Amino acid sequence: MFKKTGLIIFISSGFFAIQAQQTIPFRITKYNNIIVKTLVNKKDSLDLMFQIAMEDASISPERQRKADHIVFNKDEISDNNTVEIGKLSLKNVRFFDNELTGQEADGKIGTGMFAGKTFKIDYDNNRFEIYDKQPDLKGYQKVIIFNEKGQFYMNADNVIDGDQQQEAYFLLQSGYAGNLLYSNDFAEEKGLDQALKITSEKTMKNSSGESIVTKQGILPFFKLNSFVLKDVPAGFFVGKRKTQTVNYFGADLLKRFNWIFDADRKTAYIKPSKYFSEPYYKMN
């Protein structure tokens, strides 16, 4: 799947450092989405959003660029596609049709492009790095990852009221531009409507005319390993119609760390990025 290149190994300060086998540049939008430029089936130039919560790829009905050379079957699935991203060449890529994506993107591409490899999301230098072996982990902290059908979950602590920590699992969700989005169950169980300082409320109508109410509050402290983020924006749903089944760790929080994911997808390593102390993204 990946072009074979030699690994350059050098000795520095008494330890071995493994150089990346491949690097892939990306850009970050004002919505915190990672965009990579791709060439699909040698014909279609597409800007795809990296979605850490999926393995395959997809095309958006609201895309700005043509994707005429991706042929879908009656189930809106297209197999055996090639995708070129810089010097990286992928084969047998599956695309799904008509899936919404982030702004400025024609579709999405997931973690399948790193299959069987250790990879790094380097927000400091706007690039992915792909490794055959574990790279230098100096300054990084270990995080246990739970991989469920290609989606990554991790455990973190929420300080909602006083010094009491509320443990919860979060889905890493790079397609959600904001910070934290709590599940219906967590919001109800912890009484977030009363426990958090509410900063905004929005009412929307679904296709059936039913009202969906979302609120934005402020979480005093969010703790991931020994790293602590203060006054984190946190969203949740209230009312009769609630649609959120899992907690989201969104793109604005993801970019506050550099991430290294082991090839087995059971362990990640994190280190604060240059964005760690930046102002939080404000949801509309």
C-alpha positions as CSV (number, residue, x, y, z in Angstrom):
1,M,0.0,0.0,0.0
2,F,2.8,2.4,0.8
3,K,5.9,3.2,-1.2
4,K,8.9,1.5,0.4
5,T,11.7,3.8,1.4
6,G,14.7,3.3,3.6
7,L,14.6,4.3,7.2
8,I,17.3,6.8,8.2
9,I,18.5,6.0,11.8
10,F,20.9,8.4,13.6
11,I,22.3,8.7,17.1
12,S,21.4,11.9,18.9
13,S,22.1,12.6,22.6
14,G,22.5,8.9,23.3
15,F,19.3,7.6,21.8
16,F,18.0,6.3,18.5
17,A,15.5,8.4,16.6
18,I,13.3,6.9,13.9
19,Q,12.7,9.1,10.9
20,A,9.3,9.2,9.3
21,Q,8.9,6.9,6.3
22,Q,6.4,9.3,4.7
23,T,5.1,12.8,5.4
24,I,1.8,14.2,4.2
25,P,1.2,18.0,4.4
26,F,-2.2,19.3,5.4
27,R,-3.8,22.6,6.1
28,I,-6.2,23.5,9.0
29,T,-9.3,25.5,8.3
30,K,-10.8,28.2,10.5
31,Y,-13.3,25.4,11.5
32,N,-10.4,23.3,12.9
33,N,-10.7,20.7,10.1
34,I,-7.7,19.0,8.5
35,I,-7.7,19.2,4.7
36,V,-5.5,17.1,2.4
37,K,-5.2,17.5,-1.3
38,T,-5.7,14.3,-3.2
39,L,-5.9,12.9,-6.7
40,V,-8.5,10.1,-7.0
41,N,-8.3,7.5,-9.8
42,K,-5.6,9.7,-11.6
43,K,-8.4,12.1,-12.6
44,D,-10.3,13.8,-9.8
45,S,-8.5,16.5,-7.7
46,L,-10.3,16.6,-4.4
47,D,-9.8,18.4,-1.1
48,L,-10.7,15.7,1.5
49,M,-11.2,16.3,5.3
50,F,-9.3,13.9,7.5
51,Q,-11.9,12.2,9.7
52,I,-10.3,10.3,12.6
53,A,-13.6,8.6,13.4
54,M,-13.7,6.5,10.2
55,E,-11.4,4.3,8.2
56,D,-12.7,4.6,4.6
57,A,-13.4,7.7,2.5
58,S,-16.5,9.5,1.3
59,I,-17.8,12.1,-1.1
60,S,-20.1,15.0,-0.1
61,P,-23.2,16.0,-2.1
62,E,-22.1,19.6,-1.4
63,R,-18.6,19.2,-2.9
64,Q,-17.1,22.0,-5.0
65,R,-15.0,19.9,-7.3
66,K,-16.0,17.1,-9.7
67,A,-15.7,13.4,-8.7
68,D,-16.8,12.0,-12.0
69,H,-14.3,9.1,-11.9
70,I,-15.6,7.5,-8.7
71,V,-18.2,5.0,-9.8
72,F,-20.8,4.1,-7.2
73,N,-23.1,1.1,-7.1
74,K,-26.8,1.1,-6.1
75,D,-25.8,1.1,-2.4
76,E,-23.8,4.3,-2.9
77,I,-20.5,2.4,-2.4
78,S,-17.4,2.5,-4.7
79,D,-14.5,0.1,-4.2
80,N,-11.0,-0.4,-5.7
81,N,-10.2,3.3,-6.0
82,T,-6.7,4.8,-6.0
83,V,-5.9,7.9,-4.0
84,E,-2.6,9.8,-4.2
85,I,-1.7,12.3,-1.4
86,G,1.7,13.8,-2.2
87,K,4.1,10.9,-2.6
88,L,1.7,8.5,-0.8
89,S,-0.2,6.2,-3.2
90,L,-3.2,4.2,-1.8
91,K,-5.0,1.3,-3.6
92,N,-8.3,-0.4,-3.0
93,V,-9.8,2.6,-1.2
94,R,-13.6,2.4,-0.5
95,F,-15.7,5.6,-1.0
96,F,-19.2,6.2,0.3
97,D,-21.5,8.6,-1.5
98,N,-23.6,11.5,-0.2
99,E,-22.0,12.0,3.2
100,L,-21.8,15.5,4.6
101,T,-18.4,16.8,5.5
102,G,-16.7,19.9,6.9
103,Q,-16.5,23.3,5.2
104,E,-14.0,23.7,2.4
105,A,-13.9,19.9,1.8
106,D,-15.3,17.7,-1.1
107,G,-15.4,14.7,1.1
108,K,-13.6,12.8,3.9
109,I,-10.8,10.3,4.2
110,G,-10.1,8.2,7.3
111,T,-7.4,6.4,9.1
112,G,-7.3,3.6,6.5
113,M,-4.5,5.5,4.8
114,F,-2.3,4.6,7.7
115,A,-3.3,1.0,7.8
116,G,-0.7,-1.2,9.6
117,K,1.5,1.8,10.4
118,T,2.3,4.1,13.3
119,F,1.3,7.6,12.5
120,K,1.6,11.1,13.9
121,I,-0.7,14.1,13.6
122,D,1.8,16.9,13.9
123,Y,-0.2,20.1,14.4
124,D,3.0,22.1,15.0
125,N,4.2,21.6,11.4
126,N,0.9,20.9,9.6
127,R,1.7,17.3,8.5
128,F,1.1,13.7,9.1
129,E,4.1,11.4,9.6
130,I,4.0,7.7,8.9
131,Y,6.4,5.2,10.6
132,D,7.4,1.6,10.3
133,K,8.5,1.6,13.9
134,Q,7.7,3.7,17.0
135,P,9.3,7.1,16.8
136,D,10.9,9.1,19.6
137,L,8.4,9.6,22.4
138,K,10.3,12.1,24.5
139,G,7.9,14.6,26.1
140,Y,4.8,12.5,25.2
141,Q,2.3,10.9,27.6
142,K,0.6,7.5,27.0
143,V,-3.1,7.3,26.5
144,I,-5.0,4.1,26.2
145,I,-7.3,4.0,23.1
146,F,-10.3,1.8,22.7
147,N,-10.8,1.0,19.0
148,E,-14.4,0.1,18.1
149,K,-15.1,-0.5,14.4
150,G,-12.4,2.0,13.4
151,Q,-13.5,4.7,15.9
152,F,-11.2,5.7,18.7
153,Y,-12.4,6.3,22.3
154,M,-10.4,7.5,25.3
155,N,-11.0,8.1,29.0
156,A,-10.8,11.6,30.6
157,D,-11.9,13.4,33.7
158,N,-14.5,16.2,33.9
159,V,-14.5,18.5,36.9
160,I,-18.1,19.8,36.8
161,D,-18.7,21.0,40.4
162,G,-16.0,21.7,42.9
163,D,-13.2,19.2,43.1
164,Q,-15.3,16.2,42.1
165,Q,-14.0,14.4,38.9
166,Q,-16.5,12.7,36.6
167,E,-14.9,10.1,34.4
168,A,-16.2,9.6,30.9
169,Y,-15.3,8.1,27.5
170,F,-14.9,10.4,24.6
171,L,-14.9,9.6,20.8
172,L,-12.1,11.4,19.0
173,Q,-14.1,13.4,16.4
174,S,-12.1,15.6,14.0
175,G,-15.3,16.4,12.1
176,Y,-16.8,18.4,15.0
177,A,-15.3,21.8,14.9
178,G,-15.9,22.6,18.6
179,N,-14.5,21.3,21.9
180,L,-16.7,18.9,24.0
181,L,-20.1,17.6,23.1
182,Y,-21.7,15.5,25.7
183,S,-24.1,12.5,25.2
184,N,-27.7,12.7,26.3
185,D,-27.1,10.2,29.1
186,F,-24.1,12.0,30.5
187,A,-25.8,15.4,30.3
188,E,-28.9,14.1,32.2
189,E,-27.0,12.0,34.7
190,K,-24.7,14.9,35.7
191,G,-27.4,17.6,35.5
192,L,-25.3,19.7,33.1
193,D,-28.2,22.1,32.5
194,Q,-27.9,23.2,36.1
195,A,-24.3,22.4,36.9
196,L,-22.6,24.3,34.1
197,K,-22.6,28.0,33.4
198,I,-24.7,28.3,30.2
199,T,-23.5,30.7,27.6
200,S,-25.9,30.1,24.7
201,E,-29.0,28.2,23.6
202,K,-30.2,27.4,20.1
203,T,-33.4,25.8,18.9
204,M,-33.6,24.0,15.6
205,K,-36.3,22.1,13.7
206,N,-35.7,18.7,12.2
207,S,-37.4,17.4,9.1
208,S,-40.5,16.3,11.1
209,G,-40.9,19.8,12.5
210,E,-39.8,18.7,16.0
211,S,-37.6,21.1,18.1
212,I,-34.0,20.2,18.9
213,V,-32.5,22.4,21.6
214,T,-28.7,22.6,22.1
215,K,-27.0,24.5,24.9
216,Q,-23.4,25.6,25.3
217,G,-21.9,25.7,28.7
218,I,-18.5,26.1,30.4
219,L,-16.7,23.1,32.0
220,P,-14.4,24.4,34.7
221,F,-11.7,21.8,34.2
222,F,-11.0,19.0,31.7
223,K,-8.2,16.6,32.6
224,L,-6.5,14.3,30.1
225,N,-3.6,12.5,31.8
226,S,-1.7,15.2,33.7
227,F,-2.8,17.9,31.1
228,V,-5.5,20.2,32.4
229,L,-7.7,22.6,30.2
230,K,-9.7,25.3,32.0
231,D,-13.1,26.8,31.2
232,V,-13.7,24.5,28.2
233,P,-16.8,25.1,26.0
234,A,-19.1,22.1,26.3
235,G,-22.3,21.4,24.3
236,F,-25.3,19.2,25.1
237,F,-28.9,18.6,24.1
238,V,-32.0,19.3,26.2
239,G,-35.7,18.8,25.7
240,K,-37.7,15.8,24.3
241,R,-35.7,15.3,21.1
242,K,-32.1,14.4,21.9
243,T,-29.8,12.9,19.3
244,Q,-26.3,12.6,20.9
245,T,-25.4,9.0,22.0
246,V,-21.7,9.5,22.7
247,N,-19.4,12.1,24.1
248,Y,-17.3,14.0,21.5
249,F,-13.7,15.2,21.9
250,G,-13.8,17.7,19.1
251,A,-11.3,19.1,16.6
252,D,-10.5,22.3,18.6
253,L,-9.3,20.1,21.4
254,L,-7.5,17.6,19.2
255,K,-5.4,20.3,17.7
256,R,-4.1,21.3,21.1
257,F,-2.0,18.2,21.1
258,N,0.4,16.4,18.8
259,W,-0.7,12.8,18.6
260,I,1.2,9.5,17.8
261,F,-1.0,6.4,17.3
262,D,0.6,3.0,17.5
263,A,0.1,0.6,14.6
264,D,-2.2,-1.6,16.7
265,R,-4.5,1.4,17.5
266,K,-4.6,0.5,21.2
267,T,-2.3,3.2,22.4
268,A,-1.8,6.9,21.6
269,Y,0.8,9.4,22.9
270,I,0.1,13.1,23.3
271,K,2.2,16.2,23.8
272,P,0.8,19.8,23.9
273,S,1.0,21.5,20.5
274,K,1.5,25.2,19.8
275,Y,-2.3,25.6,20.0
276,F,-2.6,24.3,23.6
277,S,-3.3,27.7,25.2
278,E,-5.0,29.4,22.2
279,P,-8.5,30.9,22.7
280,Y,-11.3,28.3,22.3
281,Y,-13.4,27.9,19.1
282,K,-16.9,29.4,19.5
283,M,-19.7,27.4,18.1
284,N,-22.4,29.4,16.3
